[in-house]
Amino acid sequence: MEGRNGNLVETGAYWLLYVVSVSGALLHWRLGNEGMAAVCAAAAVVGALLIGRRRPSVTAPR
């Protein structure tokens, strides 16, 4: 996806990954499934890194 809308959709998808992964990690931890909680926590970390990565601005001069 290109342009501003593509960046917003991509960022929204990473936020969705982060939120679902954190809640999944907490749920699995509470239910005693530590292995799956660790997998979800790792996915949450990846989501946070993807949200925070720097990308060139669409409006920046070239």
N, C-alpha and C positions, 0 to 999 in steps of 0.2 A: 504494500500500500504506500502511496506517495502523498505528499502534501500534509496539510494540517490535520484533516480528518483522519488520515491514516495513523498519524502519530497519536491522536487522542484515543482512537480505538485500540491501538497497541498498548498504550499506557493503561487504559481501562482493563484490558485483558490481564496485564501483569498485576494490577490491584486485585482483580478477582482471584487470581492464582494465590496471591499473598493471603487474602482474607480467608479463603476456603482452606488453605494449608494450615494456617494458625488455628482455626477452629477445629480442623481435623486432628491436629496434634494434641490439642487440649482434650478432645473427646476420647481419643485412643489412650492417652495417658490416664485419664480418669477410669476407663474401662480395664486398665491393666495390660494393655497391649503395647509394651514399650518399644518393640521393634517398629511397628507401624507409626507410632508417635515420632520416632526418630526420622523416619522417611518423610513424614509430613513436615517436620521442623526443618529438614534440609530443603524441601521444596519451598518453604516460606523464606528461607535465607536466599535462595536463588531468585525468588520473586522480588525480594527487597533489593537485591543487587541490580536486577533488571530495571526496577523503577528508578533507582538512583543513578543509573549510568548517564553519562553525558553524551548528548548527540548534537550535531550542528543544528542551529536554529534555521527554520525555514526562511525567516526574514533577514538573516544575517547577510551582509554584503560578501560577495565572493572575490 
